[in-house]
Structures are given as C-alpha cells and as structure tokens.
Amino acid sequence: MNNVKKDSLNDTAIIVSDGCCVQLGNAQALDDVTFSIERGKKVAVVGPNGGGKSTLFNAIAGLVPIVDGSLKIKGMNPEDAKGSISYVPQKDLINRNFPLSVKQVVEMGLINKDTLNLFSRKKINKKIKEALENVGLVEKINENINNLSGGQFQRVLIARGLAQDADILLLDEAFSAVDVGAQEDIMNLISDINLDGKTILIATHDINNLEEKFDEVLCLNRHCCAYGDPSEVLTSEVIEEMYGSHNEMFKFHTPESHTKNND
Amino acid sequence: MIEILIEPFQYEFMTRSIVTAIGSGVMLSLLGPFAINRNMGFMADAMAHATLPIIAIGVFLGFSISELGVPASILIAFFLGYIIKNSNIGEDTSIGIIFSSFFALGFVLISILDVTINLEDLLFGQILAVSNFDVVIVVSMSIGVVSLVVIFFKQLLFYSFDPIGAEVKGLNTNFLNYLFLVILSVSIVASLQTVGIILVLSMLLIPAAASKLITNTFVTSIFASIFFGVTSSVTGLYFSYFFNLPSGPTMSLVATGIFIFCFFVSKLSKVKI
C-alpha cells in the first residue's frame, strides 16, 4: 500500500479507513482500503469508472454496510455520524422536477429530523445568505433552480453543505453534469472557498493540475493505490495501477513535471 | 344568483356531498404536487385499484367502505412500499403487477363471495349517497392529512427532492417514505365514494398539473392546486345537481377544463405566479 502509514491515524484525522471492505452484490467494490484524512483538507478522489469512488462516498455517508475492516468518521461508525456529513450525490439522483428556489435548497442543509414547524426563519435566513455569499450566488437567492446552469446548481448544493455546518462535504461526480467552463468554475470555487475547518472530498476524473486545487489526492481502484500530496503520489506507477497501461494521457504527471511545475 | 348557489343546501344529502367534495378536494390536491413531481401517478392509480379485493372481503364481512378506508389504505401503502423497495424488477413493473392482479382478484372475489356492490358507483363514485358517517371519515382524514403535511412539510420536500442527501443528513427517510405512501393511500381510499376508483386519479393529478403550468414555486403550486381541486369538486357537484349529470365524471371534467384553461394561459403568458 503506497504512501499509507498506519501511524498517520492520529487525533486530527476525521476520516480513518483501516482495511475497509464493501461488497455490492457479488462484487467486491472496495477491498482493504486504508487511508486517513485530516480535518480541513481538500481531497480529490480519483480512479477509473467502477473503481469505487461512489462506493467509498456511500460508505463514508453510512449508506452501505462495511463487511470487513473499519471506517470511522470522527471516531464514530458512519451510520452514527450522519448529520456531520453533507452529500452532493450524482446529478440523476436529485429530482429537479420540483420548482424550488435556491433559498429552499440551501435551507435543506438546516433541516434535521426534529424540524417540524414552518415558521422559525430568523437565524435560518442569515445562515442561508452566508452560505450563498461563500459560493458567490447570493443574488440568485430567490431564483428557481431550474433556471440555473449545471455549474450554478452544483454551487447551490455546495452552499447547502456549508449552511449545514457539516464537518465533511462529499461531492460525487461534481463535474459530470457540467461543461468545461463550469468545471473550471467549480474547481476555482473549491480552491477559494472558506471551508472554515470543513473537510471536502470530491470525486473527479480529471487528474491534471490537482496539486493546484487540492491538499491531498486519494487514488482508488477498488483498493487505495495511493494517498497523499498530489505532486508526490501521482507517479506513473500509481497511474498505471489505477488506469492500466493507458496512461499516456496523464504523461504530465511524472515526478519530473511536478518538480518543473513547482519551480 | 345566491339563491341558485344555496338551493342545493335545502337537501341534506347535498350538504353532505359538498362537505365531502371539499374534504376530498383538499387532501388530494394538496398531495398532487408531490405526486406529479415524483412521477407517482401510476403508483396512486395502483393504490386506488388495489382496494377492490379489500373492499370485497370487507363488505362480505359486513363493513362499509368508509369503515374499511383507513386500515385498507395503510395495508396497501405498506404492501406497495415493501414490494417496490425489495423487488429488483423495477418500480413500474412491480406497480403494474400489483395494480392488475389486485384489481382482477377484487372482481373474482366479488363474484365468488356474491357480494352486493354497485360496481359503477365504486368505479366512478357516488357522492350523492354519502352518509353522515362517510362525511365524518372524509373530513377527519382530510384534517389529519393536512396536519401531517404541514408538520412534516420541510422534511417531505427534502426527501422528495434529494432522498440520498436527506438520508445522509440524518432524516428518517424510511419513515418519510411510508408516511407519504400512507397519507396518499388514505386520501385516495377516503375519496373513493366521491370520485371512484378510476376517476380518483383525476382529482389527484389534474389540479396539480394545472397549477404547475401557471406557478413558479412549489409552495404556490400547492395553494393553486388546492384552489383548483376544491373548485372543480364543488363546481362539478353543482353541475351534476342542476343538469342531472353523474357527479364523479363531472368533477373530473371541470378539473380538465381548468387544466386546459391553464395550459392556454401558460402558452399565452410567460408570467407565472
């Protein structure tokens, strides 16, 4: 297991996976995955299709059971840590038929199982506004979500996570629904956003220039191929381990190119 | 004009019918916007049709349709919810199988048990025949459904919009799923006397669809849907009284008229409320 040290499972770690295994039907979706993510980090999760990115997010969110090993969120089992996590699922899992306003969607971050009345709005409005300011969409607060572009809608969902005060934000396939310009837009947002100690994990197919936007990268192909600083761990061996021999397209990611970039 | 409007009230059966029509109109058209945005029309239709065998057995045992309403609807909601969640043949197919097989079973049971049920009334509604007990049931179900939706509105909306996000947020999504199925089923079964098994869908979906055409937000679509639902059931009842028309189908046609009107309004004007 490259770059993963068990002694890194320290107190500042917010997500600790120790030999985590997840079974989906007959397939082993995650096999002996070990890593430890510290609080406040921006982490890119990369890997091929079917490599287990969504499964890992589902496991962290407590949506799928762990069959072997352990996965701890703030020292708790994932199903006990619900509420500390905000999950932006893949686009087709959200029902955009509902003619909701941006404000209503962000407000969902403040709804919990005890939310019963419709009328206590004072504190809520302040938090919604702050979260929308953070993603640069405060002027769209009353806009219908169906009038937003794919990138703007992703921003709204990120704002929902910020309003929630979740410790961990999971963005699954944040870029699958958006064009290249919007991808850049969201990447810049992630880079600039004031996370205020929150940890953010983003599944992405694009492994170029990760070191500019993310603190860490988690390379996943059913097992953890590597975890650490993008400029150090994305070696051609790791890329080959993830994507097989078709790694010519990632030729920029040799340690030499990183050295050049850093100069 | 006012005399014409109050004329039907001289008959007790018309007063009962109008109260029942309002009760059914409110609860069905309140749930309609949730149902159409979640594409649950087929599910709602199946709920209505699946009541037939329960009604057949219940009437055979000496119960009235109103007495059977709540237990039957809860049974159907849990059964449908369980089958959809646990079968892996697809939601539409599961619903289709339950829909047709239950309906068929109902007819066979009516024949075997030799139950005296006026099938036309059951299929198309017979609101003019509602008893005081029926009125109490529909009104109390309506109050119950409205209260539950108001109390759980935000949670239901979150769950309907993003079920996974809601689950991760710690909402009890299993409860919310069955809560919605139960209140939908209760509204449908309680409205069978009003519009019948076949036409109940029109009162659930048409006011909601009409309101979606002319409104811009979910909350206003709910209020518009309730307005259209109550208007079509009461106006339909008046038409059926004055022109001697079947009440359930007349209500459905008034709702359809409102939908067509909203359709043209939405085409002619881009402004939504």
Interface residues (C-beta under 8 A of the other chain):
Chain A: A61 G62 L63 K82 G83 I85 S86 Y87 V88 P89 L93 I94 N95 N97 F98 P99 L100 S101 Q104 V105 E107 M108 G109 I111 N112 K113 T115 L116 N117 L118 N144 L157 R160 Q164 L170
Chain B: I36 N37 R38 N39 V150 I151 F152 F153 K154 Q155 L157 F158 S160 F161 D162 P163 I164 G165 A166 E167 V168 K169 G170 L171 N172 K212 T215 N216 T217 F218 S221
